[in-house]
Amino acid sequence: MKTVDLEQGVVFVGGGGADYAEPQHLLLKYANRHGLIAGATGTGKTVTLQTLAESFSDAGVPVFMADVKGDLSGIAKPGSADAKLHQPFSQRAEKIGFDLRYDRYPVTFWDIWGEQGHPVRTTPAEMGPLLLSRLLELTEAQEGVMNIAFRVADEQGLALLDLADLQAMLVWVGQNAKDLSLKYGNVSTASVGAIQRRLLVLENQGGDRLFGEPALALSDIIRQDAGGKGVINVLAADKLMNAPRLYATFLLWLLSELFEQLPEVGDPDKPRVAFFFDEAHLLFDDAPAALIDKVEQVARLIRSKGVSIWFVTQNPADVPDSVLGQLGNRVQHALRAFTAKDQKALRQAAENYRANPGFDTAEAIQHVGTGEAVTSFLEAKGVPGMVRRTLIRPPQSQLGPVSAAERAAIMAASGMGLKYDQTVDRESAREMLAARAADAARQAEKAAADDDLFQMDGDGFRQGRRYRAGDDDTRRTSTGTSTGSRQTSRSAASRSDSIAEAFGKSLARQVGTQAGRALVRGVLGSLFRAR
């Protein structure tokens, strides 16, 4: 038995039945109906993930998966008969009728921090306000301000390409809060300040490295090698797990990008790409209802784009029912039931399967051994298959991580380094807003200089124009001050104010845009408030 039979369109998962001689297959045609890999720590989830990734690659399907524990990198290196696991694996292969041939797989390593893989980036504009608000744990009011910032940036052509752009945009929003509130709703400077503090924390944690250019292109993760195998993209996530919201938000963004950019393909013979979301509970922990609805929508609709999503977690209860209902292919490793809560979760997990009269599903889930699982895969016409006890096939690649030198060699041979290892900083919102402010400051300085020249001989001119017969008979007050002089002084101040105001309005018209007028008001506001 081989990993994949393309003529039959099946992936060999393992052996089932009482003696494990009955092959258990995943139909490639229904792999885009998504899947679940669940089980307690140490029950074999990682091996199952690795074997399925190998099988998809053999079928020519690219794979993207997160390496949470740092041991999936071994998929880039063939297993060895000298390894201590060789004998147990060879015995398992013989028992299930699998032709175990050690092999390596084409791998591209990625890392947000650029340490254990090529840098992987996106931009704030691509991520959008909803996911950013989730990442920053914003309140509803703060999320509203974030949406306004993105809306104004879009309308005024201010590209948000990195964290500095977003910070500059929020500063501008805070400075123009009064004007923006009239059009978009209340903009609180306190909310702007709170968002800026969250962005500062994210920056201090290294999250700013996620944002920038060149942004990850989907075509660079949906590839095949020269031999027709699907490239396996491994995201280094052991360090990323220290920032679980960043991890979950990035992978959800990637799913959203796949959903938005890939064209409809209907029901293909095999998936276009397989996506494994390890530690899937992080996606749903404390997630707002709007975000869960988005995940459910993506899971329901993305299958027509040819994307196969696999959630990997300890307990099926970690996944909301609305999403769990979209997962037609399931591999359930052992669950431990030490408490009443655990026993309830075990019963609920068993109820998600089509019953097998040959054994009790709940009891089987509790007692399957390491490397063994209770499985159910979609059959013809998408009908859920009867639950089976399955011995999962052994991996053909190395179980465990590659060395640092081996990882570096693989990265050096990858063409992705030429494209992604160096950042690009092109003109965007920060530079454009700074240029506007500098231009407005120059115009204000020129206006002040012109006004000073006018004031040098302007008073005499105004006094001459306003001279009338009888002004010599000005009355003196008890303090000796001329009332006519006071009136002339007030008139001169009024004319000076009107000239400054007229100049400001003229300058605003020259700047043109609403953003320019707001900047001019900020720079020249002192002239108008001095009245």
C-alpha positions in Angstrom: 0.0 0.0 0.0 1.3 3.4 -1.0 0.6 6.8 0.6 -1.5 7.9 -2.4 -3.3 6.2 -5.2 -4.1 9.0 -7.7 -6.0 6.7 -10.0 -8.4 5.9 -7.2 -8.1 9.4 -5.8 -7.4 8.2 -2.2 -4.9 8.8 0.6 -3.9 5.8 2.7 -4.4 6.8 6.3 -3.9 3.5 8.1 -5.3 0.1 8.8 -8.6 -0.6 10.4 -10.7 -3.5 11.7 -10.0 -6.0 14.4 -6.6 -7.0 12.9 -5.9 -3.6 11.3 -5.8 -5.2 7.9 -8.7 -3.2 6.5 -7.3 -0.1 4.7 -8.7 3.3 5.8 -8.7 6.0 3.1 -9.3 9.7 2.8 -11.0 10.5 -0.5 -9.1 13.4 -2.1 -12.3 14.5 -3.8 -13.8 15.2 -0.3 -10.6 16.4 1.4 -11.8 20.0 0.9 -14.7 19.3 3.2 -12.1 19.9 5.9 -11.0 17.8 8.8 -10.2 17.5 12.5 -7.3 15.9 14.3 -7.9 15.8 18.1 -6.5 14.0 21.1 -4.7 14.5 24.4 -1.0 15.4 24.6 1.3 12.5 23.6 -1.3 10.4 21.8 0.1 10.9 18.3 -1.5 14.0 16.8 1.8 15.3 15.5 2.6 12.1 13.7 -0.9 12.0 12.1 -0.4 15.6 11.0 3.0 14.8 9.5 1.7 11.7 7.6 -1.3 13.6 6.2 1.1 16.4 5.1 3.3 13.8 3.4 0.3 12.3 1.6 -1.0 15.6 0.3 2.5 16.5 -1.0 2.7 13.1 -2.8 -0.6 13.9 -4.4 0.8 17.2 -5.6 -1.1 19.3 -3.1 0.9 22.2 -1.4 0.6 22.3 2.4 0.9 25.1 4.9 1.3 24.1 8.6 2.5 25.7 11.8 5.3 24.0 13.7 4.2 24.7 17.3 6.7 22.4 19.1 9.6 22.8 16.6 9.7 19.1 15.6 7.9 19.2 12.2 11.0 20.4 10.4 12.1 16.8 10.1 9.7 16.4 7.2 12.4 17.9 5.0 14.7 15.0 5.7 14.1 11.2 5.0 13.6 8.9 8.0 16.3 6.4 8.7 16.4 2.7 9.4 19.1 3.5 12.1 16.6 5.5 14.1 15.4 4.1 17.4 11.8 4.3 16.1 12.5 2.3 13.0 11.6 -1.1 14.4 8.3 0.0 15.9 7.4 1.8 12.7 8.4 -1.1 10.5 6.3 -3.4 12.6 3.4 -1.1 12.3 3.8 -0.8 8.5 3.9 -4.6 8.2 0.7 -4.9 10.3 -1.3 -2.5 8.1 0.3 -3.6 4.8 2.1 -0.3 4.2 5.2 -0.1 1.9 7.5 2.0 4.2 10.0 3.8 2.1 11.9 6.6 3.8 11.8 9.9 1.8 12.2 13.6 2.2 9.7 16.3 1.1 10.2 19.7 -0.4 10.0 22.3 2.4 10.0 26.0 2.7 10.6 27.4 6.1 8.9 30.6 7.2 9.2 32.7 10.4 7.6 36.0 11.4 10.9 37.0 13.1 13.0 35.8 10.2 15.2 33.6 12.5 14.2 30.0 11.6 12.7 30.7 8.2 12.2 33.4 5.6 10.4 36.5 6.9 6.7 36.3 6.4 4.9 39.6 6.4 1.5 41.2 5.7 0.4 44.9 5.8 -2.2 46.5 8.1 -4.2 47.3 4.9 -4.4 43.6 4.0 -5.1 42.4 7.5 -7.9 45.0 8.0 -9.5 46.6 11.1 -11.4 43.5 12.3 -8.4 41.2 12.7 -6.2 44.0 14.0 -8.8 44.8 16.6 -8.9 41.2 17.6 -5.1 41.1 17.8 -5.0 44.3 20.0 -8.0 43.2 22.2 -9.7 46.5 21.5 -13.1 47.5 23.0 -16.1 48.2 20.7 -15.4 52.0 20.8 -11.8 51.5 20.0 -12.6 49.2 17.2 -14.9 51.9 15.8 -12.0 54.4 15.8 -9.8 51.8 14.1 -12.4 51.4 11.3 -12.6 55.1 10.9 -8.8 55.3 10.5 -8.9 52.6 7.8 -11.8 54.3 6.0 -10.2 57.7 5.9 -6.9 56.1 4.7 -8.7 54.4 1.8 -10.6 57.5 0.8 -7.5 59.7 0.8 -5.1 57.2 -0.8 -2.9 56.8 2.3 -1.3 53.3 2.1 -1.0 51.5 5.4 2.0 49.3 4.8 3.6 48.9 8.2 3.0 49.6 11.9 4.5 53.1 11.6 2.0 54.0 8.9 -0.9 52.9 11.2 0.5 54.9 14.1 0.9 58.0 12.0 -2.6 57.6 10.6 -4.0 57.4 14.2 -2.1 60.6 15.2 -3.8 62.4 12.3 -7.2 61.0 13.3 -6.7 62.2 16.8 -5.7 65.7 15.6 -8.8 65.9 13.4 -11.2 64.1 15.7 -13.7 67.0 15.7 -14.1 67.2 12.0 -14.1 63.4 11.5 -16.8 62.9 14.2 -19.2 65.0 12.2 -18.9 62.6 9.2 -18.1 59.1 10.7 -19.3 59.3 14.3 -17.6 60.0 17.6 -13.8 59.9 17.6 -12.5 59.9 21.1 -8.9 61.0 21.5 -8.8 58.7 24.6 -9.6 55.8 22.3 -6.9 56.8 19.9 -4.4 56.9 22.8 -5.5 53.5 24.0 -5.0 52.0 20.5 -1.5 53.6 20.3 -0.6 52.0 23.7 -1.6 48.6 22.4 0.4 49.1 19.2 3.4 50.1 21.3 3.1 46.9 23.3 2.8 44.9 20.1 5.9 46.6 18.8 7.9 45.9 21.9 7.0 42.2 21.6 8.4 42.1 18.1 5.0 42.1 16.4 6.0 45.0 14.2 8.0 42.5 12.1 4.8 41.0 10.9 3.9 44.2 9.1 5.8 45.5 6.1 6.8 44.7 2.6 7.3 42.6 0.6 4.1 41.0 1.9 3.6 37.2 1.5 2.3 36.3 -2.0 -0.1 33.3 -2.0 1.6 32.0 -5.2 4.8 31.4 -3.1 3.0 29.0 -0.8 0.9 27.2 -3.5 3.7 25.6 -5.4 5.0 22.2 -6.6 8.6 21.1 -6.9 10.2 19.9 -10.2 9.0 16.3 -9.4 5.4 17.3 -9.0 5.3 17.1 -5.2 3.4 19.8 -3.3 5.7 22.1 -1.4 5.2 21.9 2.4 5.4 25.4 4.0 6.4 25.1 7.7 5.8 28.2 9.8 8.2 28.3 12.9 5.7 28.8 15.7 7.5 27.7 18.9 8.5 31.3 19.7 5.3 32.7 18.1 3.2 30.7 20.7 4.4 33.2 23.3 2.1 35.6 21.6 -1.0 33.4 21.0 -3.2 36.2 19.7 -0.6 37.1 17.1 -0.3 33.4 16.1 -4.1 33.0 15.7 -4.6 36.3 14.0 -1.9 35.7 11.4 -3.2 32.2 10.5 -6.8 33.6 10.3 -5.5 36.4 8.0 -3.9 33.7 5.8 -7.2 31.8 5.6 -9.0 35.0 4.7 -6.5 35.8 2.0 -7.0 32.3 0.5 -10.7 32.8 0.6 -10.6 36.3 -1.1 -8.0 35.7 -3.7 -8.5 32.1 -5.0 -11.0 31.7 -7.8 -14.0 29.3 -7.5 -13.2 25.7 -8.7 -16.3 23.9 -7.6 -15.5 20.3 -6.5 -12.0 19.5 -7.7 -10.5 16.0 -7.8 -8.1 17.1 -5.1 -7.5 20.2 -3.0 -5.5 23.1 -4.4 -3.9 23.6 -1.0 -4.1 22.0 2.5 -4.0 24.2 5.6 -3.2 22.7 9.1 -4.1 24.9 12.0 -2.3 23.4 15.1 -3.4 24.5 18.6 -6.7 25.5 17.0 -8.3 26.4 20.4 -6.2 29.6 20.3 -8.3 30.8 17.4 -11.5 30.6 19.4 -10.4 31.5 22.9 -12.2 34.7 24.0 -13.1 35.3 20.3 -16.0 37.7 19.7 -19.1 36.4 18.0 -18.3 38.4 14.8 -14.9 36.6 14.5 -16.4 33.1 15.0 -19.0 33.9 12.4 -16.2 34.9 10.0 -14.4 31.6 10.6 -17.6 29.6 10.1 -18.2 31.5 6.8 -14.7 30.9 5.6 -14.9 27.2 6.5 -18.2 26.8 4.7 -17.4 28.7 1.6 -13.6 28.2 1.1 -14.1 24.5 0.1 -15.3 25.7 -3.3 -11.9 27.4 -3.7 -10.2 24.0 -3.4 -8.8 24.6 0.1 -8.7 21.8 2.7 -8.6 23.1 6.3 -7.6 20.8 9.2 -8.0 21.9 12.8 -5.6 20.2 15.2 -6.5 20.5 18.9 -6.7 18.5 22.1 -10.4 18.3 22.4 -13.2 18.7 19.8 -15.0 20.9 22.3 -12.3 23.5 21.6 -14.0 24.1 18.3 -17.4 25.9 18.2 -20.2 23.6 17.1 -20.9 25.9 14.1 -17.4 25.3 12.8 -17.2 21.6 14.0 -20.2 20.9 11.8 -18.2 21.8 8.7 -15.5 19.2 9.4 -16.4 16.0 7.6 -13.1 14.1 8.0 -12.1 13.2 11.6 -9.1 11.6 13.3 -9.8 11.3 17.0 -6.8 10.1 19.2 -7.3 9.2 22.8 -9.1 11.4 25.3 -8.5 11.1 29.0 -11.6 11.3 31.3 -10.4 12.0 34.8 -13.1 14.4 35.9 -16.8 14.7 35.3 -16.1 17.5 32.8 -13.7 15.2 30.9 -16.3 12.5 30.9 -18.9 14.8 29.5 -16.5 16.0 26.8 -15.8 12.3 25.9 -19.4 11.5 25.5 -19.9 14.6 23.3 -16.9 13.7 21.1 -18.4 10.2 20.6 -21.7 11.6 19.6 -20.1 13.3 16.7 -19.5 10.0 14.9 -21.6 7.7 12.9 -22.0 4.7 15.3 -20.3 1.4 14.6 -22.3 -1.6 16.0 -19.0 -3.5 16.5 -17.8 -1.4 19.5 -18.7 1.5 21.8 -17.3 4.7 20.4 -16.8 6.5 23.7 -15.0 3.5 25.2 -12.8 3.2 22.1 -11.8 6.9 22.2 -10.7 6.5 25.8 -8.7 3.4 25.3 -7.0 3.6 21.9 -3.2 3.5 22.2 -0.5 5.8 21.0 -0.5 6.0 17.2 -4.0 4.6 17.1 -7.2 6.6 16.5 -10.9 6.5 16.0 -11.5 7.7 12.4 -14.4 8.7 10.2 -13.9 9.9 6.6 -16.5 11.0 4.1 -17.5 8.3 1.6 -19.1 8.5 -1.8 -21.5 11.5 -2.2 -20.1 13.0 0.9 -21.8 10.7 3.3 -20.0 10.4 6.7 -18.3 7.0 7.1 -18.9 4.7 9.9 -16.4 5.1 12.8 -13.4 2.8 12.7 -10.5 2.0 15.0 -7.4 2.8 12.9 -3.7 2.3 13.3 -2.1 5.4 11.7 0.6 4.7 9.1 4.2 5.6 10.1 5.8 8.7 8.5 8.3 8.3 5.7 10.3 11.5 6.7 12.3 12.0 9.8 10.3 12.2 13.1 11.8 15.1 15.0 13.6 18.4 14.0 16.4 18.9 11.6 19.6 20.5 12.9 20.2 24.3 12.7 22.9 23.7 10.0 20.5 21.5 7.9 17.7 24.2 8.3 20.1 26.9 7.1 21.2 24.9 4.1 17.5 24.3 3.1 16.8 28.0 3.5 19.9 29.0 1.4 18.8 26.7 -1.4 15.4 28.3 -1.4 14.6 31.0 -3.9 12.4 32.7 -1.4 15.3 34.4 0.3 16.0 36.7 -2.6 12.5 38.0 -2.5 11.7 38.2 1.3 14.9 38.4 3.3 15.2 42.2 2.7 12.5 44.6 3.7 11.2 47.4 1.3 10.1 50.7 2.6 8.3 52.7 -0.1 6.3 55.9 0.3 3.1 55.3 2.3 0.9 57.0 4.9 3.6 58.1 7.3 5.7 59.8 4.6 2.6 61.3 2.8 1.2 62.8 6.1 4.6 64.1 7.0 5.0 65.7 3.6 1.5 67.3 3.9 2.4 68.7 7.4 5.8 70.1 6.1 4.1 71.7 3.1 1.4 73.3 5.4 4.2 74.6 7.7 6.0 76.2 4.9 2.9 77.9 3.6 2.1 79.1 7.1 5.7 80.5 7.5 5.4 82.3 4.2 2.0 83.7 5.2 3.4 85.0 8.5 6.3 86.6 6.7 4.0 88.3 4.2 1.8 89.5 7.0 4.8 91.0 8.9 5.8 93.0 5.7 2.2 94.3 5.4 2.1 95.4 9.1 5.2 97.6 8.7 3.5 100.3 6.7 -0.1 99.1 6.9 -1.1 101.0 10.0 -0.2 104.3 8.4 -2.1 103.4 5.3 -5.2 102.4 7.2 -5.1 105.6 9.3 -4.9 107.7 6.2 -7.8 106.0 4.5 -10.0 106.4 7.6 -9.2 110.1 8.2 -12.3 112.3 8.3 -12.8 116.0 9.0 -13.5 116.6 12.7 -11.2 113.9 13.9 -8.9 116.7 15.3 -11.7 117.4 17.8 -11.2 114.0 19.5 -12.4 113.9 23.0 -10.1 113.1 25.8 -11.0 110.7 28.6 -10.3 111.3 32.2 -7.1 109.3 31.8 -6.1 111.4 28.8 -6.6 108.6 26.3 -8.1 109.5 22.9 -11.4 107.6 22.2 -10.7 108.1 18.5 -7.3 106.4 18.9 -9.0 103.4 20.7 -11.5 103.1 17.9 -8.7 103.3 15.3 -6.7 100.6 17.1 -9.7 98.2 17.3 -10.4 98.8 13.6 -6.8 98.0 12.7 -6.9 94.8 14.8 -10.1 93.8 13.1 -8.7 94.4 9.6 -5.6 92.5 10.5 -7.7 89.6 11.7 -9.8 89.6 8.6 -6.7 89.6 6.4 -5.2 86.6 8.3 -8.5 84.7 8.1 -8.9 85.4 4.4 -5.3 84.2 3.8 -6.0 81.0 5.8 -9.1 80.3 3.7 -7.2 81.0 0.5 -4.4 78.7 1.5 -6.9 75.9 2.4 -8.4 76.2 -1.1 -4.9 75.8 -2.5 -4.2 72.7 -0.5 -7.4 71.3 -1.9 -8.3 68.1 -0.1 -10.2 67.8 3.2 -7.1 66.4 4.8 -5.1 69.4 3.6 -7.6 71.8 5.0 -7.5 70.0 8.4 -3.7 70.3 8.4 -3.9 74.0 7.6 -6.4 74.6 10.4 -4.0 72.9 12.8 -1.0 75.0 11.7 -2.8 78.3 11.5 -5.3 77.8 14.3 -3.4 80.1 16.6 -4.0 83.0 14.1 -7.7 82.5 14.2 -8.0 81.8 18.0 -6.1 85.1 18.7 -9.1 87.1 17.7 
